[in-house]
Every structure is written in structure tokens, then in C-alpha cells.
Amino acid sequence: MTSSIQLLQWGAPENIKTMITNRHGGFSQPPFNGLNLGLHVGDDPVTVQKNRDALKTLLPNEPIWLNQVHGTQVVDADDYGSGSGSGVPSADASVTTTPGRVLAIMTADCLPVLLASRDGKVVGAAHAGWRGLAAGVIEQTVALMRSKQSNGEKAQAGILAYLGPAIGPHAFEVGSEVRDIFMAQNSASAACFEQLQEKGKYLADIYGLACLRLNALGIEHIEGGQECTLQNPDYFSYRRDQQTGRMGSFIWIDAP
């Protein structure tokens, strides 16, 4: 597989590994070219599995794939074995303390949020489209991570976050109803919306909205959040292309 995919270097502990794919490499044909990881988008499933198998050579195990539904359900991946034999849970986030267990989020404009505890003992991954973000998927993911930290030392360990590629603040057009939902939850969300000339239309900063949620949880160390999937042809974008593939964001605890 020809690909530019590499492990992501950020401020997580040394034993926490992170990888985010783009559309380069893989075997899918247009409009899914090339490294499409989504089985639900209309691509040939045999080809998608070939892409996943090639990607698996860069990972310690088969990822815990999710059937993402824009909700807030969080999977405790410690209860799932690696591999397809464990089934595909319908959820939008997962958490694990098990070394070598790979968490996976698929996106093509929505925001992947990757989380790691400062002590390197627990990781989480969340699919945060605006619906899931507003409904509390980040809060639910962090809550499970903190519940799994030993001796209740959630404050002492702390959590770091990485925001993967998503539709950027100059491209994410939404209606006033979306702004109203976030404003009802936190008036500071106003800074994340830019009104357009067309009545009832705004540009939304999904990165900024996610940072507000993370900050409210006491998470201050946040990296990433500089990409725009719609404007960058290296990424899959549903808004740009409608029929397209899905990228993957992965995080795991390295086995000793």
C-alpha cells in the first residue's frame, strides 16, 4: 500500500500511539479513491476490506470499528476483543485501558476527538459531528475515561486532547437552528458562529465548539484543529463530494 500515513507526534505520553489517515494509498476507485475505510458508503466491500487489511499492517491489532450514528453512546472497548468476530457496536465513541487495543473513528467532515490520560493508562476516541457534539459525546467519553482511572484520581491524572481533520470554520455552513442549540447550552458559543449575508445562515467553528466543551471539563491541553477537510483535496469530504470515502483516526496504548 502506497501511503503517506505515519504515526502522529503530539503531546500525549510516549506509550500512547496515534495515527490519522487521509485519502492517499489504498485500492478504492473513484469517487472513493483511494484509502476508503468505510463499508457503508457504497464502495465495493471487498476493496474496502483490502484497504483495511493493508492498514492493519501499520497497527498492533484490528481496530474496534463502530457503526457511528451521530449519538453519544460510548463503548467500553475493554469488554470487546479485537477483530470482526466481536461484532460492530452502534456507538460514536470508545474507551480502553487495554494495551494494543486500537480505537477507531471514521470521518469525512465530522470531527474526530482523540483523548489520552497524562499517565498513559486510558485512551478515548469520539466521533463529534455537530449533533453528537451538542448532545454530549465528548462529555460521555471523558466520563467513562475518568471512571476507569484507578482510585478515582481523575483530577490528578488529567486528560489531553487531539482534534483531527474536520470541516473548517470558513467552510462549515449551518442554519440558525444549529447556532440556537449551542447558544442555549453555552452563550460563549457565539464566538464560534459568523453570520452570513443570507438570512439565518452562519459559518460554524466546530473546532472552537469542541474546545469549549473540553475546557468546561477541565481539559486545557488541546492540539490539532488546524485542518479543513472540505478545502483540502487530500481529505475525504462529504459536503464537497457527497459520495466519497471515509478516513480513520486511531489511538491505542502501546503494549509493553
C-alpha positions in Angstrom: 0.0 0.0 0.0 1.5 3.3 -1.1 0.6 5.9 1.6 1.9 8.9 3.4 0.3 7.7 6.7 2.6 8.0 9.7 2.2 7.9 13.5 1.1 11.3 14.7 3.6 13.1 17.1 1.8 15.2 19.7 1.9 15.8 23.5 0.5 12.5 24.6 2.6 10.2 26.8 5.3 8.2 24.9 3.3 4.9 25.2 0.2 6.4 23.5 0.2 6.0 19.8 -2.0 7.9 17.3 -2.5 7.6 13.6 -4.8 9.5 11.2 -5.3 8.5 7.6 -6.0 10.7 4.5 -7.3 9.5 1.1 -3.9 8.6 -0.3 -2.9 5.0 -0.8 -5.4 2.1 -0.8 -7.2 0.4 -3.7 -10.6 2.1 -4.0 -11.7 3.6 -7.3 -13.3 7.0 -7.9 -15.3 8.5 -6.2 -13.9 6.6 -3.2 -10.2 6.8 -4.2 -8.1 5.7 -2.6 -7.8 4.6 1.1 -11.5 4.4 1.9 -12.2 2.7 5.2 -16.0 3.0 5.2 -18.1 -0.1 4.4 -21.3 2.0 4.5 -20.7 4.5 1.7 -21.3 2.4 -1.4 -17.8 1.3 -2.2 -17.0 -2.3 -3.1 -16.8 -4.1 0.3 -14.1 -6.4 -1.0 -12.0 -3.4 -1.9 -12.7 -1.7 1.4 -11.6 -4.8 3.3 -8.5 -4.9 1.3 -7.8 -1.3 2.4 -8.5 -2.2 6.0 -6.2 -5.2 5.8 -3.4 -3.1 4.3 -3.9 -0.5 7.1 -3.8 -3.2 9.7 -0.2 -3.9 8.9 0.6 -0.5 10.5 -1.4 -1.2 13.6 -0.9 -3.7 16.5 -4.4 -5.2 16.1 -7.6 -5.0 14.1 -9.3 -1.7 15.2 -12.6 -1.6 17.2 -14.8 -0.3 14.4 -18.0 1.4 15.2 -21.3 1.8 13.5 -21.5 5.6 14.0 -24.9 7.1 14.4 -24.3 10.7 15.5 -25.2 9.9 19.1 -23.5 9.8 22.5 -23.1 6.0 23.1 -19.6 5.1 24.3 -18.3 1.6 24.0 -16.1 0.2 26.8 -13.6 -1.5 24.5 -12.1 -3.4 27.4 -15.2 -5.6 27.1 -14.6 -6.2 23.3 -12.0 -8.5 21.8 -10.1 -7.2 18.8 -11.3 -8.3 15.4 -14.6 -8.6 13.5 -15.7 -11.6 15.5 -16.8 -9.3 18.3 -19.3 -7.5 16.1 -19.6 -3.9 15.3 -21.3 -1.9 18.1 -23.6 1.1 17.2 -21.8 3.9 19.1 -19.9 7.1 18.5 -17.1 6.8 20.9 -14.9 4.2 22.6 -12.5 4.0 25.6 -9.9 1.4 26.6 -7.2 0.7 29.2 -6.1 -2.4 27.4 -2.6 -2.1 25.7 -2.7 -2.9 22.0 -6.5 -2.4 21.6 -7.0 0.1 18.8 -9.8 2.6 18.9 -11.1 3.9 15.6 -13.3 6.8 14.4 -14.2 7.3 10.7 -14.9 10.8 9.3 -15.4 12.8 6.2 -16.0 16.3 7.7 -17.1 15.4 11.2 -14.6 16.0 14.0 -12.6 13.1 15.4 -11.6 13.8 19.0 -8.7 11.7 20.4 -8.1 11.6 24.1 -5.4 10.3 26.4 -4.7 10.4 30.1 -1.5 12.1 31.2 -0.4 8.8 32.9 -0.8 6.9 29.7 -3.3 4.4 31.2 -6.5 5.2 29.4 -7.4 6.5 25.9 -10.6 7.5 24.2 -11.9 8.4 20.7 -15.1 10.2 19.8 -16.9 11.0 16.6 -18.1 14.6 17.0 -20.3 15.9 14.3 -22.3 18.8 15.4 -25.3 16.7 16.5 -23.1 14.4 18.7 -21.1 17.4 19.9 -24.3 19.2 21.0 -25.7 16.0 22.6 -22.6 15.5 24.7 -20.5 12.8 23.1 -17.3 14.3 24.4 -18.6 14.6 27.9 -19.8 11.0 27.9 -16.4 9.8 26.6 -14.5 11.7 29.2 -16.8 10.5 31.9 -16.0 6.8 31.1 -12.3 7.6 30.9 -12.3 9.1 34.3 -14.4 6.3 35.8 -11.7 3.9 34.6 -8.8 5.8 36.2 -7.6 3.9 39.2 -8.5 5.1 42.7 -10.7 7.9 41.3 -7.6 10.0 40.6 -9.2 11.7 37.6 -8.1 15.2 38.5 -4.5 14.1 39.2 -4.0 12.2 36.0 -5.6 14.7 33.7 -6.6 14.3 30.0 -5.1 15.6 26.8 -7.0 16.0 23.5 -6.1 16.0 19.8 -8.6 17.3 17.3 -8.3 15.5 14.0 -9.2 16.8 10.5 -12.7 18.2 10.1 -14.6 20.8 8.1 -13.0 24.2 8.9 -14.6 27.4 10.2 -14.5 29.1 6.8 -16.4 26.2 5.1 -18.9 24.8 7.6 -22.2 26.5 6.8 -25.1 25.8 9.1 -28.6 27.2 9.8 -29.7 29.3 12.7 -31.2 26.3 14.4 -27.7 24.8 14.9 -26.5 28.0 16.5 -29.5 28.2 18.7 -28.9 24.7 20.1 -25.3 25.6 21.1 -26.2 29.0 22.4 -28.9 27.5 24.6 -26.2 25.4 26.2 -23.4 28.0 26.4 -23.6 31.6 25.5 -19.8 31.6 24.8 -20.6 29.6 21.7 -21.5 32.9 20.0 -17.8 33.3 19.2 -17.9 30.1 17.1 -20.5 31.4 14.7 -20.1 34.0 11.9 -23.3 35.3 10.4 -23.5 35.3 6.6 -25.4 37.7 4.4 -28.0 35.1 3.7 -30.6 35.3 6.4 -30.4 32.5 9.0 -27.1 31.2 7.8 -23.8 31.0 9.7 -20.3 29.7 9.4 -19.6 27.4 12.4 -16.3 26.6 14.0 -16.6 23.0 15.1 -13.1 23.1 16.5 -13.9 26.1 18.7 -17.2 24.4 19.9 -15.3 21.3 20.8 -12.7 23.3 22.7 -15.4 25.0 24.7 -16.7 21.5 25.8 -13.3 20.2 26.6 -12.3 23.4 28.6 -15.6 23.0 30.6 -14.4 19.5 31.6 -11.1 20.9 32.8 -9.1 19.8 29.7 -6.8 22.6 28.7 -4.1 20.7 26.7 -5.7 20.6 23.2 -3.7 20.1 20.0 -4.7 19.8 16.3 -7.8 21.7 15.0 -6.0 23.3 12.0 -7.3 21.4 9.1 -10.3 21.8 6.7 -11.4 18.6 5.0 -13.6 20.4 2.6 -10.9 22.8 1.3 -8.1 20.2 1.3 -8.3 17.6 -1.5 -6.1 15.2 0.4 -9.1 14.5 2.7 -12.5 12.9 2.1 -15.3 15.5 2.4 -19.0 14.6 2.3 -20.0 18.2 1.9 -17.7 18.7 -1.0 -18.3 15.4 -2.9 -21.4 13.8 -1.4 -20.4 10.3 -2.4 -17.0 9.8 -1.0 -14.9 7.6 1.3 -14.0 7.8 5.0 -10.8 8.5 6.8 -9.7 6.9 10.0 -8.4 8.3 13.3 -6.8 5.7 15.6 -5.4 5.8 19.1 -4.1 3.0 21.3 -1.9 2.2 24.3 1.4 0.6 23.2 1.9 -2.8 24.6 5.0 -3.0 26.9 
